[in-house]
Amino acid sequence: MILKSVAGVLSPGGPRGRLSILVFHRVLSQPDPLFPGEPDARRFSEILSWVGRWFHVLPLDEAVSRLGTGTLPERAAAITFDDGYADNATNALPILRQHGIRATFFIATSFLDGGRMWNDSVIEAVRAHRGKALDLSDAGLGSFAVESDGQRRTAIETLLGRIKYLEPLKRVETVERIVAIVEGDLPDDLMMRSGQVLELRNAGMQVGAHTCSHPILKIAADDDARAEITRSKIALESLLGESVSLFAYPNGKPDVDYSATHVAMVREAGFVAAVSTAPGIAMQSADVHQLPRFTPWDRTRSRFGMRMLANLRVSSPRVAASVVT
C-alpha cells in the first residue's frame, strides 16, 4: 500500500499525469540458463500481479490519447512487447488474459512465418555448438571458451556487441559466416506465424509495427529506412485488415539507433505514436513519436517496485536531437 500511495503522488492523474510504459521481448516456457534475466511464464505472471496492483494498466493507444487530452488516471501504465516472438502468443497471451491486461505487440514483419532475427541466429549458433571452444577466427571474431553456461553467455554478449552496429550487409554476412562455421541446425519457430498475430488481435491485444527486418535505422540509408518503416505498416495492415497506428524504433536508443530524420519518417508514414527505449515517463508535453519505455528486471517485489518509483522521477527522458517538425 505504501508503494501504491507513493506512486500516486509521483504519477497523478489529469493534466499532470505521467505514463509509465514497460517493454518486454520474450516470455519463456522455462528459465533459460543462457538468459537468466529473461522472464519465464511464472515470473511474468508475478510481474503482472505487481504492476496490476500498483498501476492502472491501459492499452497503449488509449493511454497515448488520454495523455494528450490530460485525462490519464493516476499511476497510469502500459505494457508492450518488441520483435514478435512466438512465445508472446503461446505464453504471454494467456497470462495477460488471466490478469485482464491488454498489451501492445510490436512486430518485425520480415521474420513472421519461419524467419529468425540475426541476434537469435548468433545466440542459437553458440547454444548449438558442441565443443569446449568456438573458433570464429575465420569470421574475424576470434575464439571463445564455451564449456559452461557462463562462458556461453559471455561469448554471446561479446558477439552481439561486435556485430550489432555493423553496416547492414556486413552484419548479414558476418552472421551467415558464424552459422556456417557452427554447422548446427537452428530453430525456425522462434518468431510468430501470421495466424498468431491475428490471434493476439482477436484476443483484444494491440499490434504495432517494428520495421520489417529490425535494422539500426541510423546506419541504414534513408531510402532503406523509410521503406522499412512504411512497408512494415502496410504488411500488418494487410494482415489485420485495419489501421496500424503505433510504431517502435528497433533497439530504440535516441541518437544512437534512430535520429530526428527517422522520427519525421515515422510521423509522415501516418503513425499516431512511437516508442523508444529511453527510460523515463511520458508527460503531456512529451513528443508522442518518442515516448520512453523501460522495464525493471529486479527479482524481488520491493526492488521491482522501488525501480518503478525511481523511473517515475525521470521526467525529461532523452529524445533524438533537433526533431524535424
N, C-alpha and C positions, 0 to 999 in steps of 0.2 A: 504493500500500500504506500509506503514511503516513496519508493521509486516512481510509482504512478503519479503521486502528488507532485513530486519534483518535475517530472516530465510535463505535467500540466502547466506548471509555472514557466518552464523553458519553451514550451510549444503551445501557446494559447490558441484559441480559435479566432475566427473572424479575420478582419483586415491584417492583424498581426500574426496570422497563422504561419506555421512552419511545417514543411513537408519533409519527412524522412523517407528516402527510397532505398530499399535494400536490394542487393544484386546477388544472385546465386548462379551457378552453372550446372552442377550435377547433383542428383540425389541417388546415391549408390544403394544397391541391394544389401551389400555387406561392406564393412570397413575395408579400405584398400591400404595395405602396408606401404605402398609407394606414395600414397597421398593421404596421410593421417588427418589432415585438416579438412578434407572434403567430406561433407555430411553424408551419412547413410540414412536410411528411412527412419530409423528410431530417433536419431539425432535431429533430423529435420522436423519431425513431429514435435520434439521437445522445444525446438526454437520457435515454431509457430505457436505453441502454447504460451510461451513467454511474451512474444510480440503481440499476440491476440489479447492477452490480459492487460498489457500496458498501453497499447495504442489502438486507435481507431483505424483499421486497415481498409483502405478504399481501392477500387480498381484505378489504375494509373490515369486513364483518360478522365475519369470523374475527378480525381484528385487534382489534376492539372487545371481543369476547368474551374473548380472551386478555389484553387489558389489564385487564379486570375480575377475572380469576382469577389475575393475576400470573404468567402463563406466556408472555409475549411473548419472542420471540428477541431477541438483541441487534441493534441497528441496524434496528429494525422500521419499516416504512413502508407506506403505502397510496396509491393513485393514484385520483383522482376527476375527473369532468368535470361541468360545470354546463350547464344550459339545454336540451340536446337537438338540437344542430346535426347536419345530415345528414352532414357530413364526419367526425363521430365514428364513423359506421358505415362510410363509404366509405374513409376514410384512416386513422383511428386504430386501428380494429379489426384490420386485417391486420398492422399494426406491433406492436400488443400481442401478438397471437398469435405473431408471429415471435420476440418476446423472451420468450415464455412468461409473460406478466404478465396478471393479471386485474384489471380496473379496475371502478369503480362509476360509473354514469352517472345523474345526477340530471336528471329530465325535467320541464319545464314543459308540462303536458299540453294546454293550450288551443292550442298552436302546432303540434301534430302535424298532418300531412296537409295542408300548404299554408299554414299560418299564418306570421306574421312578428312578431318581437318589436319593441316600439316603438323601441328604440335602433337596431335594424337598419333600420327604416324611415327614420330620420334619416340614418344612415350611407349607405344606398343612394341616398337622395334627393340628398345632397351629391355622391356619386360620379356620379350620372346627369346632374346639371345641366351644361348647356352654356353657356359664357359666362365672362367674366372676373370677374364679381361675382354673388353670390347675395343678392338683396334680400328679406329676410324681415320687412320693416318692418310689413307688414300683419298679421303674426302677433305683433308686439310684440317681435321678436327682433333687429332691426337688420339691417345689411348686412355681408357678408363677401366679402373677396377670395378667389377660388378658382382662380387661374391655375396654381398649382403644387401638387404633392402635399403639400408642407409647409403651404401655406395651407389646403388642404382638411382636413388633419389638425387644424390649429388651429381651423377652423370647427366640425368635428365635436366636438372636445373641449369647446369653449365651449358648443355647443348641448346636448350631453348633460348638462353640468354645470348648465345653467339649467333643464332640463326634468325631470331625474330625480326631484326631491323635490316636484314639483307635486302638488296634490290629484289623485287618480286620474282623475276625469272631465276635469279641466282638462288633464292630461297627454295624454290621448287626443285631446282637441280640438286641442291645440297641434300634435301630431304630424300629425294629419289635415290641418291647415292647411298645414304645411310641404310635405307630399306634393302637395297641390292646387296650391300655388304653383310647384313644380318641374315638374309635369306630365310626369314621366317614367315609363316602365314599370319597376316594381320587381320583383325576383325573388320567386317564390313557392316556391322549392325550397331555401331555406336550412336549414329545420328537417327533422327526421326524419319519415318516414312510419311508421305503426304497425308495418308489417312490418319496418322496420329496428330498431325497439325489440325485437321478437321475435328478430330475427337476433342482436342483442347478447346477449340472454339465452341463446339456444340455443348460442352460442359460449362460454358459461361466464362471461360478464360479469354484473355485478350491476346492477340497476335500482333507483333510489330516486326519491322524489318531491321536487318543487321548486316546489310550488303549481301552480295552473292557469295563471294569467296573469302570474306573476312580479311581484306588487305589492311596494311597500315596506310591509311589514306594520305598521310603527309609524305609518304615515299612514292606513292603512285602518281603517274602522270594525271593531269587534271581531267582529260577526257576519260581516262580509265576510272578515276574516282567517281566522276559524275555517272558513268554507266553502272558502276557497282551500286550506287545509291538508288538510282531510278529503276533499274531492272529488278532489284530485289522487291521493290514496292509493287511493280507490275506483276511479277511472278506470284506473289502472295495474294494480290487482289484477284488474279485469275483463278487461283486455287480456292479461295474463300468465297468469291462472288460478292465481295463487299469492300469498302474503302479501308485502307490501312493507313493510319494517321500517326503512328508512333515509330520512332527510329532510335537505335542505339549505335553509337560510334564503336567500331572494332577496337579493342584494347581500351580506348576511351580517355587517354590522358591528354588534356588540353595542351596545345603547342608542342606535343611530343608525338602523339598518334593522329591528331587532326588539327586543323588550323581554322582561322576565320573564313578562309575560302570554302572549306567544306561545310561550315555552318550555313553559309549562304546557299550552297548547293542543296542542302537538306531542306532549307526553307523554300527554295524555288521548286523543289520536287513535290511540294504540297504537304509535307509532314506538319502536323499541328504542334508537335513537341518532340524533343530528342533528349536522350540521357547520355551522360559521360560517366567516367569512373573517378572523377574528382570527389573526394569526401566532402561532407558538409550537408547542410539542409537548404531547401529552396524556400525563399520568401516571395512575397507578392512582386517584389522588384526584380526577381531573377530573370535571366534570359531563358525563356521557355524552350529554346532549342539547345540549351546546355545545362540541363538540370543535373545536379550532383547525385551520386549514389555511393553507398558503401555497405559493407557487412562486417559486423564484429564476429570474429571466429572464436571468441573465448568459450571455454568448455563449461564453466560454471554459470549458474543463473545470475549470481551477483556481479561477476566480472562482465558478463554479457550486457547486463543492464547498465552498469556504470559506463561502458564504452558507448552505448546508445545515448546516454545523457551527455557524454563528452562531445559526441558528434553534433548534438543539438546546439552547441556553443559555436560551431563553425558557421557563422552567418554570412561569410563572404568567401564561398568556395572559389577555387581557381577556375577561370574560363579562358578560352582562346583569345589572345590579344587582338585589338583592333577589329572587332566584329563588323563585317560589312552589312549595312542596312539598306 
